Amino acid sequence: MVAQDQDYEQRSEKTADEEQCYDLLIIGAGPAGLTAAVYAARKKLETLMVSVNVGGQTLLAAGVETYMGFQYVSGAELVQKFEEQVRQFPIAFAIGEEVTDLFAEDQQFAVRTSGGKRFTSKTVIIASGRRARSLDVPGEKALIGRGVSYCATCDAPLFRDKDVAVIGSGNPALTAVNELSSYAHRVYSVVRNTVKADPVLVDRTKRTGKVEFLAGYAIQEIRGTKRVEGLVLRRLDDDKVVDLPLGGVFVEIGAMPNSDFARELVLLNERKEIEVDCDCKTNVPGIFAAGDVTTAPEKQIIVAAGEGAKAALSAYRYFVMVHHE
Ligand SMILES: Cc1cc2nc3c(=O)[nH]c(=O)nc-3n(C[C@H](O)[C@H](O)[C@H](O)COP(=O)(O)OP(=O)(O)OC[C@H]3O[C@@H](n4cnc5c(N)ncnc54)[C@H](O)[C@@H]3O)c2cc1C
């Protein structure tokens, strides 16, 4: 029982210290960053977590059925469990701080935050995740988790026998349509112009017999009071407004990795994901990255947590090799 171990009795929360050069600085407190923190603390690395919030995208997950040990858990409850586990360790926290710059200086790294703080460390794990692109239409924000979803892999089973729409024209959107067709009563695939997904995916979608393609529509509003009730569309060729009654709307128009603050330092791919190898190393020795912000495939909680563990163990190996006197 780690929590009862003498070594871990410094439970009091440490405040982030701008004077100290930490062994490890973790950017982001989602599943990847929180798991990395636990592994780092067990290796007795002096660790600082800097994050906008605790929980990340998992806070938006209505119900999680894919995290081992829980048959079903709400995203918020899972985050609470993660946080309780992390807070047992003597880790310093700077929550509510957004990293705006990450740079290298001498043998160490430094971050600047939107709150005007500056922290330094010998190693860094970037675990800043990503954010779904939103439609920015009325109703969308208020109905997130109440029928508006950005993750069909996660939420499709919650829409059994309902009529749903998927907004988006690429492979991720058509993949979502396919996943949803196993559960939903009817799936509308709504695109502004034409479907741009691979033909094989389109054919598979058509074979489900459950999908209706609506091409040439702009989204005006996601309608609903307590939950999604429908989608208001405008037909582009004649401006006719159409109301589609629905139980769910899946927005699949891409996601943006939160990697801007690191773009001058680490290598990104064309989607702005941080390039990592299978040890979570970036191109810069001493900087590691884990979870949804990276090129590692499959953006899921359990994958992000596993990658966070790997990143912390890699950072520890690097720290011992380079900095341990
Ligand atoms: C609506 C929704 C439902 C989902 N449902 C499921 C599900 O059921 N099952 C499943 O396995 N997966 C699900 N996912 C996917 C899952 O949430 C992600 O794969 C996972 O959270 C990724 O973890 P992460 O730690 O890499 O990043 P994130 O969860 O994105 O966390 C990133 C952290 O970094 C912080 N941060 C971002 N930028 C900065 C910055 N500049 N400075 C400081 N901090 C920063 C954020 O505040 C956050 O704390 C869902 C995703 C969404 C959006």
The ligand as an SDF file (V2000), in Angstrom:
LIG
                    3D

 53 58  0  0  0  0  0  0  0  0999 V2000
  -16.2060   14.3730  -25.2660 C   0  0  0  0  0  0  0  0  0  0  0  0
  -15.1080   13.3650  -25.1570 C   0  0  0  0  0  0  0  0  0  0  0  0
  -15.4140   12.1020  -24.6890 C   0  0  0  0  0  0  0  0  0  0  0  0
  -14.4060   11.1510  -24.5640 C   0  0  0  0  0  0  0  0  0  0  0  0
  -14.7210    9.9100  -24.0830 N   0  0  0  0  0  0  0  0  0  0  0  0
  -13.7600    8.9850  -23.9520 C   0  0  0  0  0  0  0  0  0  0  0  0
  -14.0590    7.6620  -23.4690 C   0  0  0  0  0  0  0  0  0  0  0  0
  -15.2030    7.3480  -23.1640 O   0  0  0  0  0  0  0  0  0  0  0  0
  -13.0430    6.7590  -23.3840 N   0  0  0  0  0  0  0  0  0  0  0  0
  -11.7570    7.0840  -23.7270 C   0  0  0  0  0  0  0  0  0  0  0  0
  -10.8660    6.2400  -23.5810 O   0  0  0  0  0  0  0  0  0  0  0  0
  -11.4430    8.3120  -24.2130 N   0  0  0  0  0  0  0  0  0  0  0  0
  -12.4010    9.2650  -24.3330 C   0  0  0  0  0  0  0  0  0  0  0  0
  -12.0980   10.5030  -24.8470 N   0  0  0  0  0  0  0  0  0  0  0  0
  -10.7030   10.7690  -25.2560 C   0  0  0  0  0  0  0  0  0  0  0  0
   -9.8420   11.0690  -24.0100 C   0  0  0  0  0  0  0  0  0  0  0  0
  -10.4930   12.0280  -23.1950 O   0  0  0  0  0  0  0  0  0  0  0  0
   -8.4550   11.5660  -24.3940 C   0  0  0  0  0  0  0  0  0  0  0  0
   -7.8560   10.6060  -25.2410 O   0  0  0  0  0  0  0  0  0  0  0  0
   -7.5680   11.7710  -23.1770 C   0  0  0  0  0  0  0  0  0  0  0  0
   -8.1510   12.6670  -22.2710 O   0  0  0  0  0  0  0  0  0  0  0  0
   -6.1930   12.2950  -23.5740 C   0  0  0  0  0  0  0  0  0  0  0  0
   -5.4660   12.5530  -22.4210 O   0  0  0  0  0  0  0  0  0  0  0  0
   -4.2330   13.5770  -22.4260 P   0  0  0  0  0  0  0  0  0  0  0  0
   -3.7450   13.6000  -21.0180 O   0  0  0  0  0  0  0  0  0  0  0  0
   -3.2960   13.2270  -23.4890 O   0  0  0  0  0  0  0  0  0  0  0  0
   -4.8370   15.0000  -22.8460 O   0  0  0  0  0  0  0  0  0  0  0  0
   -6.0460   15.8700  -22.3000 P   0  0  0  0  0  0  0  0  0  0  0  0
   -7.0790   15.0500  -21.6610 O   0  0  0  0  0  0  0  0  0  0  0  0
   -6.4310   16.7340  -23.4350 O   0  0  0  0  0  0  0  0  0  0  0  0
   -5.3770   16.7720  -21.1500 O   0  0  0  0  0  0  0  0  0  0  0  0
   -4.5160   17.8160  -21.4650 C   0  0  0  0  0  0  0  0  0  0  0  0
   -4.2170   18.6470  -20.2350 C   0  0  0  0  0  0  0  0  0  0  0  0
   -3.2910   19.6770  -20.6000 O   0  0  0  0  0  0  0  0  0  0  0  0
   -3.7590   20.9510  -20.1730 C   0  0  0  0  0  0  0  0  0  0  0  0
   -3.2360   21.9370  -21.1150 N   0  0  0  0  0  0  0  0  0  0  0  0
   -3.5470   22.0940  -22.4250 C   0  0  0  0  0  0  0  0  0  0  0  0
   -2.8070   23.0940  -22.9540 N   0  0  0  0  0  0  0  0  0  0  0  0
   -2.0220   23.5620  -21.9620 C   0  0  0  0  0  0  0  0  0  0  0  0
   -1.0520   24.6060  -21.8680 C   0  0  0  0  0  0  0  0  0  0  0  0
   -0.7240   25.3550  -22.9310 N   0  0  0  0  0  0  0  0  0  0  0  0
   -0.4720   24.8370  -20.6810 N   0  0  0  0  0  0  0  0  0  0  0  0
   -0.7790   24.1010  -19.5800 C   0  0  0  0  0  0  0  0  0  0  0  0
   -1.7010   23.1070  -19.6140 N   0  0  0  0  0  0  0  0  0  0  0  0
   -2.3010   22.8340  -20.7840 C   0  0  0  0  0  0  0  0  0  0  0  0
   -5.2840   20.7960  -20.1500 C   0  0  0  0  0  0  0  0  0  0  0  0
   -5.8430   21.7490  -19.2450 O   0  0  0  0  0  0  0  0  0  0  0  0
   -5.4140   19.3650  -19.6380 C   0  0  0  0  0  0  0  0  0  0  0  0
   -5.3270   19.3270  -18.2290 O   0  0  0  0  0  0  0  0  0  0  0  0
  -13.0720   11.4810  -24.9570 C   0  0  0  0  0  0  0  0  0  0  0  0
  -12.7700   12.7530  -25.4460 C   0  0  0  0  0  0  0  0  0  0  0  0
  -13.7790   13.6890  -25.5390 C   0  0  0  0  0  0  0  0  0  0  0  0
  -13.4420   15.0720  -26.0610 C   0  0  0  0  0  0  0  0  0  0  0  0
  1  2  1  0
  2  3  1  0
  2 52  2  0
  3  4  2  0
  4  5  1  0
  4 50  1  0
  5  6  2  0
  6  7  1  0
  6 13  1  0
  7  8  2  0
  7  9  1  0
  9 10  1  0
 10 11  2  0
 10 12  1  0
 12 13  2  0
 13 14  1  0
 14 15  1  0
 14 50  1  0
 15 16  1  0
 16 17  1  0
 16 18  1  0
 18 19  1  0
 18 20  1  0
 20 21  1  0
 20 22  1  0
 22 23  1  0
 23 24  1  0
 24 25  2  0
 24 26  1  0
 24 27  1  0
 27 28  1  0
 28 29  2  0
 28 30  1  0
 28 31  1  0
 31 32  1  0
 32 33  1  0
 33 34  1  0
 33 48  1  0
 34 35  1  0
 35 36  1  0
 35 46  1  0
 36 37  1  0
 36 45  1  0
 37 38  2  0
 38 39  1  0
 39 40  1  0
 39 45  2  0
 40 41  1  0
 40 42  2  0
 42 43  1  0
 43 44  2  0
 44 45  1  0
 46 47  1  0
 46 48  1  0
 48 49  1  0
 50 51  2  0
 51 52  1  0
 52 53  1  0
M  END
$$$$
